[in-house]
Amino acid sequence: MPLLKRRPFLLLDPPKDLNPYEKVFQVRFTKEIFRDYHKYLNRVNLYRERVWTCKVSGKSNLTYEEALVSEHHAAEKAQKLPRELIEPVLHMIQYSTLSLTDLVNKIYGTLQEEFFERLELNGRKDGSVSACKILKVIIGSGNTKTYEVGWIGQDNAVTSTSVVQADDLLIRKKARAGRSMLKIFIRESTSQNSPWIIHANLAKKYGITTEPPKDLLNGQGLPKLRGLENGTTTDGRKKLKKGEPIDDLLLKPTADDPNLSKKHPLSTDFRVPVDYVGDLLMVWDFCMSYGRILCLSPFSLSDMENAICHKESNLALLVEIHAALFNLLIKDRGGYFTFLQNKRRKSKVTLVTWAEYLCDFMEMVSKEEFSSSLSTVRRGHYGLLHTAVKLKILRELVDEAITTSAVRRNIDEKIDHQQAIAASKRELARNIKEGEKLTMEGVAEKETSQTDAAQNVNGSVNGQVVEKEGKEKKNKYANNKMGEARMHLGRHLGTELDKQSIQTDSLGKDRLYNRYWFFRHDGRLFVESADSKEWGYYSTKEELDALIGSLNVKGIRERALKRQLDKFYNTISNALEKRTKDVTQKMLLEEVTLRRSSRVQAQPKDNPSMSFLKYVNKWKEN
């Protein structure tokens, strides 16, 4: 983690009493959660200051994100652990309860004394020293070890094999791992400590067990377990109550566990680089959520993805997106406005001059990754930029747009509206409860009156009985109508609450910390890997059902995820089915277009897959 003024900086824990359905603000790169927008904004501004230091390399005067990138690059350099040592080191890390320093020392000492399979070194052969590779470690009686080695020839191929003693293995060809390299390797390859648990993909790749040792599950030798999901710390020796969820990775397999093989593989047919899908979704979702403020009419995610990957430099869709964001920043009269004033630019971006304003913005943020692209845009060749660079620029623009007064004001209004709707829903719930109570009392009163009427039936007047029955029918009809009205009002309030959504929230995480996202404007269920470098999606109701059926509710993360998927099941499944129908219709239209183009010259815009070329901004200011 980056250091603040060369001192450790602790991230904020999530609010303790956080409601799973509460709308909050989350910092993208730290995942910190805030209820208060101004506190969120202060934290983001702190991360943008050049007061951060890379913990690994010692580089200073960085922003928080730059420090994260620096740590990533430094870790890559320092993590050049010899391939043959990775598996044995991972075995020593998995479920260890040692501190980091003690674990590093233990592994370092073991590597100096032990020989492992696939290790290349030198050994004695026929009175001379030759290069060899350990093919197999043979454990005999009393745990004595001998080694089957393959003798390596000039072309690096094994020419012969033999079994040797440890004393016959002499000088190692490759240097062992140092303590600093091991420390970084442990941090980079694990998802938690106390105990140390390696990433699931590494465990699968190298055949490392994912079943915790019995003594660990019983709490022996384990002083404390970290509550990964909520940041709290709990006693590892504390016995779980019946039905209480635990960390998903500590679950022992049982016969009644869901069948993971039923889960469908993710679709990954993105046109943009897979590690930039998150940026694409973030920019598109912002444009959809704040289109009225931006004066930018809606467009599909597919259209934006196709436009970003297109090589034309003045596509209407991309030009309108950039112009809308630039105009928003100019109206805010902040840093970008001041920068333009110094350049004597006009305060109105047009479809002709938009590239000039783009160059000004790239120059203002002064990021090294943009410097090589600036000249390309100046020459009028924006379309030739790499897709990743285009998305990085848009991401920077959206990060700036989020801080404008117009967006902040809109967020405050939505929060106030959300609170008012929530209060109305609570009042409605109380009224329904009171109504049910009155109805039950009315039923009891009616039964009593019927008994009294039966006892005095001889003295009753027929007209009074008929009048009473008529009143009862009217009351029953009125109660039914009131119940229907309350039900419709409840649905209306729920719909209104969804409309006031400030941002798209993650539905939750699975056992491997993959995050699940549903964007109501698109109709797909997206899945983001734990390291945010890989993305995929589900696009059919069958895939959604299979996913829900594969979740193990005994684990804390998958239980919470299943609860959210169940809650929004109708919304998500309806959107998936609608998208499936739309895609089928689109394919049929493309087929018709293809057949027609074989007879006459069809225009490119006629093809549904090229619909992004026909975009017109209907909300544009005059």
DRENSE-5921 format. One line per 8 residues: number of its first residue (from 0); their letters; for each residue x, y, z of C-alpha. Coordinates in nm, 4 decimals. Example, Ala and Ser with C-alpha at 12.3 -4.5 7.8 and 13.67 -1.06 7.14 Angstrom:
REM DRENSE-5921
0> as> 1.2300/-0.4500/0.7800 | 1.3670/-0.1060/0.7140
END
This chain:
REM DRENSE-5921
0> mpllkrrp> 0.0000/0.0000/0.0000 | 0.1295/0.3516/-0.0821 | 0.2729/0.5570/0.2048 | 0.1402/0.9032/0.2947 | 0.4391/1.1318/0.3547 | 0.6456/0.8137/0.3995 | 0.4184/0.6822/0.6755 | 0.1696/0.3914/0.6589
8> fllldppk> -0.1795/0.4978/0.5567 | -0.4786/0.2904/0.6636 | -0.7850/0.2691/0.4413 | -1.1223/0.3336/0.6014 | -1.3341/0.0382/0.7063 | -1.6892/0.0241/0.5658 | -1.9575/0.1800/0.7919 | -2.0518/-0.0747/1.0581
16> dlnpyekv> -2.4280/-0.0295/1.0223 | -2.4289/-0.0199/0.6426 | -2.7572/-0.1284/0.4892 | -2.7007/-0.3704/0.1961 | -2.9445/-0.1659/-0.0146 | -2.8119/0.1762/0.0811 | -2.6757/0.4016/-0.1933 | -2.3195/0.5146/-0.1156
24> fqvrftke> -2.0069/0.6690/-0.2743 | -1.7094/0.4398/-0.3409 | -1.3537/0.5335/-0.4294 | -1.2731/0.3379/-0.7458 | -0.9165/0.2295/-0.6681 | -0.9391/0.1766/-0.2887 | -1.3012/0.0536/-0.2712 | -1.3598/0.2780/0.0348
32> ifrdyhky> -1.7261/0.3550/0.1006 | -1.8726/0.6893/0.2086 | -2.2239/0.7976/0.2923 | -2.1378/1.1663/0.2840 | -2.0485/1.3018/-0.0601 | -1.8272/1.5820/0.0733 | -1.6178/1.3383/0.2813 | -1.5859/1.1210/-0.0289
40> lnrvnlyr> -1.4748/1.4215/-0.2330 | -1.2158/1.5232/0.0304 | -1.0696/1.1720/0.0260 | -1.0515/1.1668/-0.3563 | -0.8781/1.5074/-0.3548 | -0.6241/1.3758/-0.1023 | -0.5485/1.0832/-0.3353 | -0.4847/1.3294/-0.6177
48> ervwtckv> -0.2225/1.5247/-0.4216 | 0.1448/1.4468/-0.4868 | 0.2206/1.3412/-0.1301 | 0.2355/0.9645/-0.1785 | 0.5330/0.7287/-0.1835 | 0.5721/0.3879/-0.3481 | 0.6283/0.1448/-0.0620 | 0.8362/-0.0931/-0.2748
56> sgksnlty> 1.0628/0.1388/-0.4758 | 1.0680/0.4442/-0.2470 | 0.9628/0.6847/-0.5269 | 0.7967/0.9947/-0.3830 | 0.5907/1.2968/-0.4961 | 0.3310/1.0682/-0.6536 | -0.0480/1.0639/-0.6546 | -0.2046/0.7626/-0.4858
64> eealvseh> -0.2822/0.5935/-0.8187 | 0.0690/0.6612/-0.9499 | 0.2092/0.5051/-0.6318 | -0.0092/0.1994/-0.6879 | 0.1192/0.1660/-1.0456 | 0.4778/0.2119/-0.9241 | 0.4303/-0.0622/-0.6662 | 0.2881/-0.2883/-0.9351
72> haaekaqk> 0.5873/-0.2356/-1.1653 | 0.8359/-0.2731/-0.8788 | 0.6638/-0.5943/-0.7711 | 0.6892/-0.7329/-1.1238 | 1.0645/-0.6684/-1.1269 | 1.1224/-0.8065/-0.7789 | 0.8970/-1.1077/-0.8304 | 1.1318/-1.2863/-1.0699
80> lpreliep> 1.1204/-1.5938/-0.8520 | 1.2812/-1.8937/-1.0278 | 1.0052/-2.0977/-1.1856 | 1.1084/-2.4189/-1.0153 | 1.0723/-2.2556/-0.6712 | 0.7192/-2.1196/-0.7154 | 0.5323/-2.4408/-0.6304 | 0.7312/-2.5325/-0.3160
88> vlhmiqys> 0.7173/-2.1711/-0.1923 | 0.3403/-2.1593/-0.2446 | 0.3067/-2.4840/-0.0477 | 0.4934/-2.3226/0.2432 | 0.2781/-2.0068/0.2272 | -0.0665/-2.1691/0.2090 | -0.2485/-2.1500/0.5459 | 0.0672/-2.0513/0.7348
96> tlsltdlv> -0.0130/-1.8539/1.0528 | 0.3380/-1.7046/1.0870 | 0.4008/-1.3315/1.0673 | 0.5387/-1.2026/0.7388 | 0.8936/-1.1702/0.8743 | 0.8916/-1.5177/1.0302 | 0.7429/-1.6730/0.7163 | 1.0063/-1.5069/0.4963
104> nkiygtlq> 1.2852/-1.6343/0.7233 | 1.1411/-1.9862/0.7287 | 1.1103/-2.0049/0.3490 | 1.4521/-1.8445/0.2962 | 1.6179/-2.0963/0.5296 | 1.4390/-2.3898/0.3669 | 1.5456/-2.2806/0.0194 | 1.9089/-2.2732/0.1291
112> eefferle> 1.8941/-2.6290/0.2627 | 1.6448/-2.8155/0.0434 | 1.6462/-2.9314/-0.3186 | 1.3240/-2.9321/-0.5236 | 1.1946/-3.0923/-0.8413 | 1.2789/-2.9005/-1.1619 | 1.5672/-2.7238/-0.9851 | 1.8666/-2.6789/-1.2184
120> lngrkdgs> 2.2132/-2.7023/-1.0616 | 2.5486/-2.8809/-1.0909 | 2.6398/-3.2255/-0.9664 | 2.9224/-3.4809/-0.9599 | 2.9178/-3.7299/-1.2436 | 3.2008/-3.9718/-1.3142 | 3.4501/-3.7591/-1.1233 | 3.3579/-3.4332/-1.2994
128> vsackilk> 3.0996/-3.1558/-1.2466 | 2.8096/-3.1429/-1.4917 | 2.4838/-2.9525/-1.5257 | 2.1716/-3.1369/-1.4158 | 1.8059/-3.0981/-1.3286 | 1.6249/-3.2660/-1.0382 | 1.3494/-3.4814/-1.1852 | 1.2218/-3.6452/-0.8677
136> viigsgnt> 1.2789/-3.6323/-0.4908 | 1.2857/-3.9915/-0.3539 | 1.2009/-4.0249/0.0181 | 1.3303/-4.3428/0.1749 | 1.3092/-4.4959/0.5225 | 1.3691/-4.2524/0.8055 | 1.2839/-3.9627/0.5704 | 1.6211/-3.9933/0.3995
144> ktyevgwi> 1.6262/-3.8310/0.0582 | 1.7900/-3.9206/-0.2701 | 1.7413/-3.7435/-0.6003 | 1.6731/-3.8636/-0.9512 | 1.8501/-3.6157/-1.1784 | 1.8645/-3.5655/-1.5513 | 2.2061/-3.4738/-1.6922 | 2.1819/-3.1820/-1.9321
152> gqdnavts> 2.3720/-3.1701/-2.2611 | 2.4828/-2.8769/-2.4735 | 2.1407/-2.8271/-2.6323 | 1.9823/-2.8079/-2.2811 | 1.8208/-3.1506/-2.3307 | 1.8393/-3.4351/-2.0774 | 2.0857/-3.6923/-2.2106 | 2.0762/-3.9458/-1.9264
160> tsvvqadd> 1.9445/-3.9949/-1.5716 | 2.0753/-4.1336/-1.2457 | 2.0010/-4.1328/-0.8715 | 2.2408/-3.9312/-0.6516 | 2.2872/-3.8338/-0.2895 | 2.2503/-3.4770/-0.1599 | 2.6313/-3.4597/-0.1201 | 2.6688/-3.5105/-0.4945
168> llirkkar> 2.4699/-3.1933/-0.5703 | 2.7160/-2.9059/-0.5573 | 2.6963/-2.5551/-0.6977 | 2.3594/-2.4136/-0.7879 | 2.3444/-2.2676/-1.1377 | 2.0886/-2.0038/-1.0447 | 2.0876/-1.7775/-0.7421 | 1.8252/-1.8465/-0.4777
176> agrsmlki> 1.5516/-1.5966/-0.3954 | 1.6428/-1.3134/-0.1583 | 1.4364/-1.2110/0.1443 | 1.3037/-0.8937/-0.0213 | 1.1903/-1.0919/-0.3265 | 1.0181/-1.3481/-0.1041 | 0.8426/-1.0757/0.0957 | 0.6978/-0.9230/-0.2201
184> firestsq> 0.6104/-1.2645/-0.3635 | 0.4144/-1.3532/-0.0482 | 0.2219/-1.0260/-0.0565 | 0.1485/-1.0483/-0.4276 | 0.0407/-1.4138/-0.4278 | -0.1984/-1.4041/-0.1288 | -0.5503/-1.2749/-0.0771 | -0.5286/-1.2559/0.3026
192> nspwiiha> -0.3023/-1.3198/0.6006 | -0.3601/-1.4750/0.9444 | -0.3721/-1.7335/0.7961 | -0.2001/-1.6692/0.4647 | -0.4230/-1.7849/0.1760 | -0.2906/-1.7798/-0.1792 | -0.5041/-1.6651/-0.4731 | -0.7375/-1.9346/-0.6024
200> nlakkygi> -0.5989/-1.9212/-0.9581 | -0.2463/-1.9893/-0.8269 | -0.3703/-2.2748/-0.6107 | -0.5397/-2.4338/-0.9131 | -0.2429/-2.3777/-1.1439 | 0.0170/-2.5311/-0.9111 | -0.1994/-2.7946/-0.7447 | -0.1944/-2.6343/-0.3990
208> tteppkdl> -0.4633/-2.7585/-0.1593 | -0.7463/-2.5187/-0.0826 | -0.8780/-2.7238/0.2099 | -0.7703/-2.5702/0.5429 | -0.5842/-2.7989/0.7845 | -0.7968/-2.9509/1.0633 | -0.6020/-2.7719/1.3362 | -0.6739/-2.4408/1.1597
216> lngqglpk> -1.0477/-2.5057/1.1435 | -1.0429/-2.6003/1.5128 | -0.8686/-2.2730/1.5961 | -0.5408/-2.4324/1.7148 | -0.2378/-2.2115/1.6606 | -0.4612/-1.9388/1.5157 | -0.4867/-1.6335/1.7414 | -0.7046/-1.4261/1.5129
224> lrglengt> -0.8902/-1.4494/1.1819 | -0.9513/-1.1414/0.9750 | -1.3128/-1.0726/0.8727 | -1.2378/-1.0112/0.5076 | -1.5770/-0.8842/0.4040 | -1.6319/-0.6177/0.6693 | -1.2768/-0.5372/0.7770 | -1.3350/-0.6450/1.1380
232> ttdgrkkl> -1.1259/-0.8887/1.3402 | -1.2732/-1.1931/1.5106 | -1.1385/-1.4572/1.7422 | -1.0249/-1.7609/1.5416 | -1.0994/-1.9980/1.8272 | -1.4607/-1.8850/1.8519 | -1.6981/-2.1633/1.7435 | -1.9462/-2.0706/1.4722
240> kkgepidd> -2.3150/-2.0777/1.5510 | -2.5322/-2.3152/1.3496 | -2.6026/-2.1665/1.0054 | -2.3603/-1.8767/1.0550 | -2.1645/-1.7948/0.7348 | -1.7860/-1.8025/0.7374 | -1.5266/-1.6910/0.4846 | -1.6027/-1.8777/0.1629
248> lllkptad> -1.2445/-1.9995/0.1147 | -1.2493/-2.1731/0.4539 | -1.5538/-2.3866/0.3691 | -1.4961/-2.7615/0.3744 | -1.6576/-2.9439/0.0772 | -1.9726/-3.1397/0.1655 | -2.2098/-3.3626/-0.0285 | -2.4879/-3.1027/-0.0332
256> dpnlskkh> -2.2718/-2.8239/-0.1810 | -2.3955/-2.6668/-0.5088 | -2.2579/-2.8167/-0.8290 | -2.0024/-2.5658/-0.9562 | -1.9867/-2.7415/-1.2941 | -2.3365/-2.6141/-1.3723 | -2.2080/-2.2580/-1.3913 | -2.1795/-2.1460/-1.7534
264> plstdfrv> -1.8511/-2.0046/-1.8893 | -1.8394/-1.6270/-1.9209 | -1.8643/-1.4555/-2.2587 | -1.5547/-1.2428/-2.3242 | -1.6099/-1.1193/-2.6804 | -1.5231/-0.7575/-2.6040 | -1.3723/-0.5397/-2.8755 | -1.1788/-0.3225/-2.6293
272> pvdyvgdl> -0.8795/-0.4693/-2.4386 | -1.0197/-0.6825/-2.1564 | -0.8393/-0.4862/-1.8826 | -1.0078/-0.1643/-2.0052 | -1.3642/-0.2972/-2.0019 | -1.4091/-0.1423/-1.6566 | -1.3203/0.2028/-1.7928 | -1.5620/0.1564/-2.0832
280> lmvwdfcm> -1.8449/0.0639/-1.8461 | -1.7665/0.3481/-1.6046 | -1.7670/0.6175/-1.8763 | -2.0811/0.4815/-2.0435 | -2.2690/0.4487/-1.7120 | -2.1784/0.8080/-1.6196 | -2.3090/0.9366/-1.9548 | -2.6327/0.7407/-1.9079
288> sygrilcl> -2.6817/0.8549/-1.5467 | -2.6098/1.2248/-1.6078 | -2.7187/1.2613/-1.9702 | -2.9590/1.5468/-1.8926 | -2.6861/1.7486/-1.7204 | -2.4470/1.6738/-2.0060 | -2.7184/1.7484/-2.2680 | -2.6251/1.4103/-2.4189
296> spfslsdm> -2.8996/1.1741/-2.5367 | -2.8716/0.7987/-2.4591 | -2.6725/0.5476/-2.6651 | -2.6039/0.1781/-2.6216 | -2.2911/0.0299/-2.4687 | -2.2312/-0.1645/-2.7898 | -2.2440/0.1556/-2.9948 | -1.9886/0.3215/-2.7681
304> enaichke> -1.7594/0.0160/-2.7788 | -1.7767/0.0019/-3.1592 | -1.7147/0.3762/-3.1866 | -1.4120/0.3627/-2.9538 | -1.2567/0.0882/-3.1683 | -1.3278/0.2677/-3.4976 | -1.0421/0.4438/-3.6789 | -1.2402/0.7432/-3.8034
312> snlallve> -1.1347/1.0631/-3.6255 | -1.4628/1.2562/-3.6201 | -1.7337/1.0051/-3.5335 | -2.0438/1.1949/-3.4189 | -2.0925/0.9777/-3.1079 | -1.7386/1.0252/-2.9716 | -1.7286/1.3921/-3.0682 | -2.0579/1.4548/-2.8851
320> ihaalfnl> -1.9367/1.2698/-2.5723 | -1.6144/1.4729/-2.5560 | -1.7894/1.8018/-2.6348 | -2.0520/1.7401/-2.3647 | -1.7850/1.6706/-2.1019 | -1.5739/1.9712/-2.2073 | -1.8760/2.2029/-2.1941 | -1.9634/2.0757/-1.8463
328> likdrggy> -1.6084/2.1502/-1.7216 | -1.6137/2.4942/-1.8827 | -1.9472/2.5844/-1.7204 | -1.8030/2.4818/-1.3839 | -1.5326/2.7502/-1.4265 | -1.2731/2.5289/-1.2570 | -0.9175/2.4313/-1.3482 | -0.9960/2.3420/-1.7098
336> ftflqnkr> -1.1789/2.6724/-1.7633 | -0.8796/2.8643/-1.6253 | -0.6433/2.6675/-1.8486 | -0.8518/2.7609/-2.1543 | -0.8689/3.1250/-2.0484 | -0.4896/3.1398/-2.0413 | -0.4920/3.0037/-2.3970 | -0.7603/3.2554/-2.4997
344> rkskvtlv> -0.9973/2.9805/-2.6082 | -1.3682/3.0431/-2.6593 | -1.6021/2.9014/-2.3959 | -1.8023/2.6933/-2.6413 | -1.6871/2.3628/-2.7888 | -1.8061/2.2855/-3.1407 | -1.7888/1.9756/-3.3583 | -1.5186/2.1480/-3.5601
352> twaeylcd> -1.2937/2.2617/-3.2744 | -1.3415/1.9726/-3.0281 | -0.9966/1.8203/-3.1001 | -0.8282/2.1474/-2.9933 | -1.0049/2.1298/-2.6572 | -0.9032/1.7630/-2.6290 | -0.5372/1.8605/-2.6799 | -0.5758/2.1314/-2.4135
360> fmemvske> -0.7146/1.8773/-2.1672 | -0.4391/1.6233/-2.2376 | -0.1834/1.8991/-2.1920 | -0.3443/2.0145/-1.8655 | -0.3467/1.6711/-1.6954 | 0.0165/1.6299/-1.8102 | 0.0256/1.2526/-1.7831 | 0.3277/1.0831/-1.9343
368> efssslst> 0.1083/0.8226/-2.1061 | -0.0707/1.1011/-2.2989 | 0.2402/1.2886/-2.4147 | 0.3165/1.0520/-2.7029 | -0.0461/1.0713/-2.8238 | -0.0781/1.4498/-2.8130 | 0.0932/1.5085/-3.1486 | -0.1318/1.2472/-3.3150
376> vrrghygl> -0.4451/1.4329/-3.2027 | -0.2967/1.7698/-3.3060 | -0.2437/1.6341/-3.6577 | -0.6149/1.5462/-3.6734 | -0.5717/1.1698/-3.6329 | -0.7584/1.1005/-3.3053 | -0.9031/0.7838/-3.4587 | -0.5539/0.6317/-3.4859
384> lhtavklk> -0.4992/0.6425/-3.1093 | -0.4886/0.3070/-2.9347 | -0.8261/0.2086/-2.7895 | -0.6764/0.1966/-2.4395 | -0.5537/0.5578/-2.4702 | -0.8973/0.6759/-2.5849 | -1.0561/0.5134/-2.2807 | -0.7927/0.6542/-2.0444
392> ilrelvde> -0.8661/1.0062/-2.1720 | -1.2409/0.9602/-2.1269 | -1.1825/0.8152/-1.7810 | -0.9838/1.1259/-1.6827 | -1.2592/1.3476/-1.8201 | -1.5278/1.1663/-1.6205 | -1.3167/1.1838/-1.3030 | -1.3041/1.5613/-1.3495
400> aittsavr> -1.6748/1.5832/-1.4371 | -1.7755/1.4034/-1.1162 | -1.6292/1.6904/-0.9113 | -1.8251/1.9681/-1.0888 | -2.0892/2.1632/-0.8980 | -2.3632/2.0594/-1.1435 | -2.3039/1.6890/-1.0811 | -2.2624/1.7397/-0.7053
408> rnidekid> -2.5891/1.9359/-0.6951 | -2.7669/1.6619/-0.8895 | -2.6308/1.4010/-0.6498 | -2.7511/1.6020/-0.3483 | -3.0963/1.6333/-0.5042 | -3.1114/1.2594/-0.5695 | -3.0062/1.1859/-0.2120 | -3.2822/1.4156/-0.0781
416> hqqaiaas> -3.5330/1.2524/-0.3120 | -3.4179/0.9050/-0.2071 | -3.4619/0.9929/0.1591 | -3.8117/1.1321/0.0919 | -3.9122/0.8187/-0.1020 | -3.7676/0.5929/0.1690 | -3.9690/0.7859/0.4314 | -4.2832/0.7434/0.2189
424> krelarni> -4.2194/0.3692/0.1910 | -4.1791/0.3421/0.5685 | -4.5034/0.5384/0.6205 | -4.6823/0.3155/0.3685 | -4.5555/0.0046/0.5482 | -4.6870/0.1407/0.8805 | -5.0252/0.2233/0.7245 | -5.0509/-0.1256/0.5736
432> kegekltm> -4.9684/-0.2801/0.9109 | -5.2274/-0.0642/1.0877 | -5.4812/-0.1400/0.8143 | -5.4279/-0.5138/0.8571 | -5.4767/-0.4723/1.2319 | -5.8013/-0.2796/1.1827 | -5.9209/-0.5409/0.9331 | -5.8629/-0.8210/1.1851
440> egvaeket> -6.0510/-0.6236/1.4510 | -6.3316/-0.5666/1.2013 | -6.3549/-0.9409/1.1294 | -6.3809/-1.0152/1.5003 | -6.6473/-0.7442/1.5455 | -6.8416/-0.8779/1.2474 | -6.8425/-1.2305/1.3915 | -6.9767/-1.0928/1.7218
448> sqtdaaqn> -7.2491/-0.8907/1.5479 | -7.3495/-1.1954/1.3426 | -7.3897/-1.3954/1.6643 | -7.6037/-1.1184/1.8188 | -7.8126/-1.0982/1.5021 | -7.8750/-1.4718/1.5061 | -7.9945/-1.4533/1.8680 | -8.2340/-1.1658/1.7937
456> vngsvngq> -8.3352/-1.2697/1.4435 | -8.7111/-1.2825/1.5323 | -8.7069/-0.9187/1.6384 | -8.5143/-0.7851/1.3383 | -8.6649/-0.5790/1.0628 | -8.5920/-0.7109/0.7137 | -8.5028/-0.3660/0.5794 | -8.2383/-0.3101/0.8530
464> vvekegke> -8.0705/-0.6440/0.7769 | -8.0544/-0.5654/0.4033 | -7.9119/-0.2184/0.4747 | -7.6435/-0.3648/0.7039 | -7.5428/-0.6233/0.4412 | -7.5160/-0.3478/0.1802 | -7.2870/-0.1424/0.4025 | -7.0649/-0.4468/0.4641
472> kknkyann> -7.0294/-0.5066/0.0876 | -6.9373/-0.1425/0.0317 | -6.6773/-0.1543/0.3117 | -6.5286/-0.4756/0.1703 | -6.5092/-0.3204/-0.1777 | -6.3475/-0.0067/-0.0340 | -6.0905/-0.2122/0.1611 | -5.9982/-0.4082/-0.1523
480> kmgearmh> -5.9544/-0.0868/-0.3494 | -5.7393/0.0620/-0.0717 | -5.5245/-0.2528/-0.0708 | -5.4776/-0.2314/-0.4482 | -5.3910/0.1380/-0.4223 | -5.1304/0.0685/-0.1533 | -4.9794/-0.2103/-0.3622 | -4.9540/0.0156/-0.6717
488> lgrhlgte> -4.8128/0.2979/-0.4580 | -4.5492/0.0626/-0.3162 | -4.4444/-0.0439/-0.6673 | -4.4374/0.3186/-0.7791 | -4.2159/0.4193/-0.4858 | -3.9801/0.1277/-0.5593 | -3.9563/0.2322/-0.9244 | -3.8954/0.5948/-0.8269
496> ldkqsiqt> -3.6213/0.4854/-0.5865 | -3.4491/0.2983/-0.8697 | -3.4736/0.6092/-1.0905 | -3.2958/0.8150/-0.8245 | -2.9971/0.5778/-0.8245 | -2.6773/0.7820/-0.8001 | -2.4476/0.5173/-0.9427 | -2.4490/0.1536/-1.0463
504> dslgkdrl> -2.3522/-0.0597/-0.7475 | -2.1873/-0.4004/-0.7420 | -2.4359/-0.6761/-0.6577 | -2.1714/-0.8556/-0.4529 | -1.8771/-1.0969/-0.4737 | -1.8386/-1.4712/-0.5112 | -1.6026/-1.6915/-0.3125 | -1.3033/-1.5844/-0.5251
512> ynrywffr> -1.3811/-1.2113/-0.4815 | -1.5080/-1.1686/-0.8389 | -1.7530/-0.8756/-0.8444 | -2.0912/-0.8845/-1.0221 | -2.2433/-0.5786/-1.1938 | -2.5823/-0.5198/-1.3553 | -2.6346/-0.2091/-1.5689 | -3.0072/-0.1516/-1.6223
520> hdgrlfve> -2.9475/0.0281/-1.9552 | -2.7577/-0.2655/-2.1123 | -2.9180/-0.5977/-2.0168 | -2.6122/-0.8077/-1.9310 | -2.4695/-0.9302/-1.5990 | -2.1002/-0.8388/-1.5922 | -1.8325/-1.0137/-1.3860 | -1.5101/-0.8383/-1.2803
528> sadskewg> -1.2113/-1.0397/-1.1553 | -1.0688/-0.9705/-0.8102 | -0.7706/-0.7830/-0.9570 | -0.9971/-0.5888/-1.2012 | -0.7876/-0.7087/-1.4958 | -1.0383/-0.9522/-1.6448 | -1.4053/-0.9124/-1.7378 | -1.6806/-1.1322/-1.8747
536> yystkeel> -2.0584/-1.1383/-1.8835 | -2.3724/-1.3511/-1.8781 | -2.6399/-1.2689/-2.1343 | -2.9168/-1.5309/-2.0947 | -3.1674/-1.6266/-1.8267 | -3.0322/-1.9832/-1.8302 | -2.6850/-1.8554/-1.7436 | -2.8291/-1.6441/-1.4603
544> daligsln> -3.0181/-1.9436/-1.3180 | -2.7054/-2.1605/-1.3378 | -2.5019/-1.8932/-1.1589 | -2.7545/-1.8635/-0.8747 | -2.7667/-2.2420/-0.8440 | -2.3866/-2.2614/-0.8111 | -2.3594/-2.0203/-0.5149 | -2.2866/-2.1696/-0.1732
552> vkgirera> -2.4877/-1.9810/0.0894 | -2.2715/-2.1204/0.3697 | -2.0056/-1.8643/0.2744 | -2.0468/-1.4994/0.3711 | -1.9793/-1.3540/0.0236 | -2.1872/-1.5923/-0.1853 | -2.4789/-1.5738/0.0590 | -2.4879/-1.1941/0.0231
560> lkrqldkf> -2.4512/-1.2196/-0.3570 | -2.7363/-1.4712/-0.3849 | -2.9588/-1.2474/-0.1713 | -2.9045/-0.9574/-0.4120 | -2.9533/-1.1741/-0.7231 | -3.2763/-1.3117/-0.5767 | -3.3973/-0.9603/-0.4917 | -3.3408/-0.8281/-0.8442
568> yntisnal> -3.4078/-1.1570/-1.0228 | -3.7151/-1.0411/-1.2169 | -3.5477/-0.7170/-1.3245 | -3.2272/-0.8901/-1.4374 | -3.3921/-1.1907/-1.6052 | -3.6401/-0.9682/-1.7933 | -3.3519/-0.7496/-1.9154 | -3.1550/-1.0561/-2.0261
576> ekrtkdvt> -3.4511/-1.1964/-2.2185 | -3.5245/-0.8602/-2.3801 | -3.1614/-0.8282/-2.4897 | -3.1670/-1.1834/-2.6294 | -3.4702/-1.0933/-2.8422 | -3.3056/-0.7678/-2.9550 | -2.9835/-0.9491/-3.0515 | -3.1825/-1.2105/-3.2464
584> qkmlleev> -3.3719/-0.9360/-3.4282 | -3.0454/-0.7554/-3.5014 | -2.8915/-1.0724/-3.6489 | -3.1943/-1.1200/-3.8735 | -3.1665/-0.7607/-3.9949 | -2.7944/-0.8073/-4.0646 | -2.8771/-1.1186/-4.2663 | -3.1353/-0.9262/-4.4707
592> tlrrssrv> -2.8843/-0.6445/-4.5235 | -2.6202/-0.8935/-4.6364 | -2.8565/-1.0528/-4.8904 | -2.9610/-0.7100/-5.0172 | -2.5998/-0.5969/-5.0480 | -2.5306/-0.8879/-5.2830 | -2.7893/-0.7395/-5.5224 | -2.7387/-0.3642/-5.4717
600> qaqpkdnp> -2.4714/-0.1532/-5.3072 | -2.5907/-0.1183/-4.9437 | -2.4812/0.1791/-4.7337 | -2.2648/0.0913/-4.4278 | -2.5089/0.2683/-4.1948 | -2.7850/0.0280/-4.3025 | -2.6108/-0.2557/-4.1165 | -2.7380/-0.2753/-3.7525
608> smsflkyv> -2.3833/-0.3456/-3.6277 | -2.2850/-0.0032/-3.7652 | -2.5672/0.1806/-3.5876 | -2.3125/0.3922/-3.3964 | -2.2490/0.5791/-3.7240 | -2.6070/0.7110/-3.7191 | -2.5984/0.8636/-3.3696 | -2.7644/1.2047/-3.3335
616> nkwken> -2.7554/1.3945/-3.0036 | -3.1228/1.4812/-2.9494 | -3.0608/1.6576/-2.6176 | -2.7972/1.8931/-2.7476 | -2.8170/2.2583/-2.6436 | -2.8826/2.5068/-2.9212
END
